[in-house]
Amino acid sequence: QVQLVESGGGLVQAGGSLRLSCAASGGTSRGYAMGWFRQAPGKEREFVAAATSWSGGSTYYGTSVKGRFTISVDNAENTVYLQMNNLKPEDTAVYSCAARIYRGYLPLRAVEYDYWGQGTQVIVSS
């Protein structure tokens, strides 16, 4: 059973930056696909970014964040990061980390992930 705990959310002005962390525990030695998703009030959950759980592996980004957000993995700390730069008010949402056993590709749909963190709130003021 994998446990995921997010941190790093908060209030930031438009144009600012935040770094979210997702600390993972309880997994096996197998590789995982790690994803970040977000959900704003009244909207559907949106894919943000995904990466393999080992450094130097594949990454993929949602269209709305590509070029502004960077996902990275620290194997020594069992932590996945989401560096968010040039934040916009429309980035305001609850951001959640997710994981599943890696099966040769990075899933973009939330339904394909088996493990979820509790989420962390990001608010971007204009």
N, C-alpha and C positions, 0 to 999 in steps of 0.2 A: 504494500500500500504506500503510495507516494503522498507526502504532505507538502503543501505549497503555502508559503506565507509571503504576501506582498508588503512592501513598505515604500515610503518615499513620496507619496502623494501630498498635495497641499494646494495652496492658493498662490498663483503667480500672475504677473501682468503679461499682457500680450507681448510677444517678442522675447519673452524670457525662456528659461530652461528648467527642466526638472529631470532627475534620474530616478526611475523606479527600479526596485530590486524585488526579486522573487527567489527566496531561499527554499531549496528543495531538500527533503529528507525521506528516508524510508524506501528509496528505490533500490533496484538491483544493479548489477554491473552492466546491464544491457544499455544500449543507447536509447535516447528518448527524443521525441519531437517536442519542442517547447514553444508555446504560443502565447502571444498577448492579444487580448480582445478588450473592447470597450463598449460600454452601453450608456447612452445619454437618456435622460428622462423622456419617456414617450417614444423612444426609438428602438429599433432592433439592435441586437448585439452585432458589433462590427469587428471584422478581422483587422488587426493592426500590424502584427509582425510575427514571424516564426523563425526558429533556428534549430539545428541539431544540437544535442546536449554536449557535444564535444567541440573544443575550440578548433577553428579553421574549417568547420563544416558549412553546410548550406544555410543561406538566409533568404527570407522573402518578405516583402513589405506590401501593405495595402496601398492603394493608389493615393489616398488622401494624405498619407504620412511619408511617402517615399521622398528621400532627399532631406527630410527634417528629423526623422527618428532613426536611431541605430540600435539594433538588438545585438547583445554580446553575451558570451558565456565565460564564467570563471570556474573551471573544473575543480580547482583546489578548494574553492569556497562553496561548491555546489549551488551556485547562484547565477541566475539569468538577469541581465540588466536591460532596461529600455531607456536609452538616453533620448530625451525629447527636447529639441531646439526649435527656436522660432515658433513658439506656441501661439495658437490662435484661439479665440473664444469658442470656436466650434470644436476644439479638442476637449472641451469640458465633458467629463464622463467619469464613470467608475471603471477603472482599469483592472482587469483580472488576468492572472497567469494560469496557464493550463499545460498539461503534459499527457503524453501517451507513448507507448513503446514505438520506437521508430520502425516503420515498415517500408522504407525505401523512398518516401516522399514526405513533404511537409504539408500537413492538412491545413486547409484554409477555412473549413467549416467547424464551428464550435461543437457540433454534434459528434465529431470524430475524436474529440479529446475525452479522456477518461478521468482525469484528475484536475481539480480546480482549487484555486485559492479563494480567500474571502473577498478580495477586491480592495482597491484603494482609490479614494476620491481625488480627482484632479479638477481644479477650478481655474479657468483662465479668464481674467477680467480684462475688459477692453479699455 
